[in-house]
C-alpha cells in the first residue's frame, strides 16, 4: 500500500467531497431538489470508481482508504439531513440513517483511538451504500419531478438498502470486537 497522496483515485474522492457543497447549494440556495438529486446520483455513481481505479492502477493508498469512506459519509449525511430539513426525505428513513451513521461513527472513532484499528470497508457496505444513494436520489428527483416511478423506486430500494446497511453495521461491530481482542492479546504478556 502506497503513502502517495496525488493519485487518480484520490482525485476522484476529492472531487466527490468537493461536490457536496454544490449539492447543498442546489437543495437550499437554488431550491432545485431535482438537480440536487441528479448530482447526488452522480456522486453515488462514482463511489465505486475510486476503488476500482485504485486497484486497477495499483494506486491503493492510505489516504485513499480514509478519503473514500469520508466522501461517502459526508455525501450521505448531507443528503439525509438536508433532505430531512427540506422535507424531501421521509423522516423514518432519515432517522434510521442518522441513528446507524451515528453508532458506526462513534464505534469507528473508539476502535481507532483506543485500539489503534481502522475497520476495513466491506463489499456489502458498498452495495448498501449504492442502494441508499439510489433511493435517496430518487426521493430528491421525485420532489422535483413528480412522477410516481421515482417514489415507487425510492421505497423499493430504500427498504432492502436499510436492511443491508444495518446488517453491515453488525458486521462492523463484530470486526471491532475482534480487533479489540487482537489488541488485548498483543498487549498482554
C-alpha positions in Angstrom: 0.0 0.0 0.0 1.3 3.4 -1.0 1.7 6.6 1.0 1.2 8.6 -2.1 -1.2 11.5 -1.9 -1.6 12.6 -5.6 -3.2 9.6 -7.3 -6.1 9.5 -9.7 -8.4 7.6 -7.2 -7.7 10.2 -4.5 -8.6 13.0 -7.0 -11.9 11.2 -7.7 -12.6 11.0 -4.0 -11.6 14.7 -3.5 -13.9 15.7 -6.4 -16.8 13.8 -4.7 -16.1 15.7 -1.5 -15.9 19.0 -3.4 -19.4 18.3 -4.9 -21.1 18.1 -1.5 -21.3 21.9 -1.1 -22.7 22.3 -4.6 -25.3 19.6 -3.7 -26.3 21.6 -0.6 -26.5 24.9 -2.6 -28.7 23.2 -5.2 -31.0 22.0 -2.5 -31.2 25.1 -0.3 -29.8 28.0 -2.3 -31.4 27.3 -5.7 -34.3 25.3 -4.3 -33.7 22.6 -7.0 -34.3 19.2 -5.5 -34.3 17.6 -8.9 -30.8 18.9 -9.8 -29.6 18.1 -6.2 -30.9 14.5 -6.7 -29.2 14.1 -10.0 -25.9 15.4 -8.6 -26.3 13.0 -5.7 -26.8 10.2 -8.2 -23.5 11.3 -9.9 -21.7 11.4 -6.6 -23.0 8.0 -5.7 -22.4 6.6 -9.1 -18.7 7.4 -8.9 -18.4 5.9 -5.4 -17.1 2.7 -6.9 -14.8 4.5 -9.4 -12.1 5.5 -7.0 -11.8 2.0 -5.5 -11.8 0.4 -9.0 -9.1 2.8 -10.2 -7.0 2.3 -7.1 -6.9 -1.4 -7.6 -6.6 -1.3 -11.4 -3.9 1.3 -11.5 -2.1 -0.1 -8.4 -2.7 3.2 -6.6 -4.2 1.9 -3.4 -3.1 4.4 -0.7 -3.5 5.1 3.0 -5.1 8.4 2.1 -7.5 6.8 -0.3 -8.6 4.2 2.3 -9.6 7.2 4.5 -10.8 9.6 1.9 -13.3 7.2 0.2 -15.4 6.5 3.3 -15.2 10.1 4.4 -16.6 11.2 1.0 -19.3 8.6 1.3 -20.3 9.5 4.8 -20.2 13.3 4.1 -22.4 13.0 1.0 -24.9 10.7 2.6 -25.0 12.8 5.8 -25.6 16.0 3.7 -28.3 14.2 1.6 -30.0 12.7 4.7 -30.0 15.7 6.9 -30.5 18.1 4.1 -33.4 16.0 2.7 -34.9 15.7 6.2 -34.8 19.5 6.7 -36.1 20.3 3.2 -38.9 17.8 3.6 -37.6 15.7 0.6 -36.7 12.6 2.6 -39.4 10.8 4.8 -38.5 11.2 8.4 -38.5 7.5 9.3 -35.8 6.9 6.6 -33.8 9.9 7.7 -34.0 8.9 11.3 -32.9 5.2 10.6 -29.9 6.5 8.6 -28.9 9.1 11.2 -29.0 6.5 14.0 -27.0 4.0 12.1 -24.4 6.5 10.9 -24.0 7.9 14.4 -23.5 4.5 16.0 -21.0 3.5 13.3 -19.1 6.8 13.6 -18.8 6.5 17.4 -17.7 2.9 17.1 -15.1 3.7 14.4 -13.6 6.5 16.5 -13.4 4.3 19.6 -11.8 1.5 17.6 -9.3 3.9 16.0 -8.5 5.8 19.2 -8.5 3.0 21.8 -7.3 0.0 19.8 -5.5 1.8 17.0 -7.5 -0.2 14.5 -9.3 1.1 11.4 -12.2 -1.0 10.3 -12.0 -2.1 6.6 -14.8 -1.2 4.3 -16.8 -4.3 3.4 -18.2 -5.1 0.0 -21.7 -5.5 1.3 -21.3 -2.0 2.8 -20.6 -0.7 -0.7 -23.7 -2.4 -2.0 -25.8 -1.0 0.7 -24.3 2.5 0.2 -25.0 2.3 -3.6 -28.6 1.2 -2.9 -29.2 4.1 -0.5 -27.6 6.6 -2.9 -30.1 5.4 -5.5 -33.1 5.5 -3.1 -32.2 8.9 -1.6 -31.5 10.4 -5.0 -34.9 9.1 -6.2 -36.7 10.8 -3.3 -35.0 14.0 -4.4 -35.8 13.5 -8.0 -39.5 12.8 -7.1 -39.6 16.0 -5.1 -38.5 18.0 -8.2 -40.2 15.9 -10.8 -43.5 14.5 -9.5 -43.6 11.2 -11.4 -44.8 8.1 -9.5 -41.9 5.9 -10.8 -39.4 7.7 -8.7 -41.3 7.4 -5.4 -42.0 3.7 -6.1 -38.3 3.1 -6.9 -37.2 5.0 -3.8 -39.3 2.9 -1.5 -38.4 -0.3 -3.4 -34.7 0.3 -2.9 -34.5 2.0 0.4 -36.0 -0.8 2.4 -33.5 -3.5 1.4 -30.8 -0.8 1.4 -31.5 -0.1 5.1 -31.6 -3.8 6.0 -28.2 -4.3 4.3 -26.9 -1.1 6.0 -27.8 -2.3 9.4 -26.5 -5.8 8.7 -23.2 -4.4 7.7 -23.3 -2.3 10.9 -23.5 -5.5 12.9 -20.5 -6.9 10.8 -18.5 -3.8 11.7 -19.4 -4.3 15.4 -18.1 -7.9 15.2 -15.0 -6.6 13.4 -14.4 -4.1 16.2 -14.8 -6.7 18.9 -12.4 -9.0 17.1 -9.9 -6.1 16.7 -10.2 -5.3 20.4 -9.5 -8.9 21.3 -6.4 -9.0 19.0 -5.2 -5.7 20.5 -5.7 -7.1 24.0 -3.8 -10.3 23.2 -0.9 -8.4 21.7 -0.5 -6.1 24.6 -0.8 -8.8 27.3 2.4 -10.7 28.3 
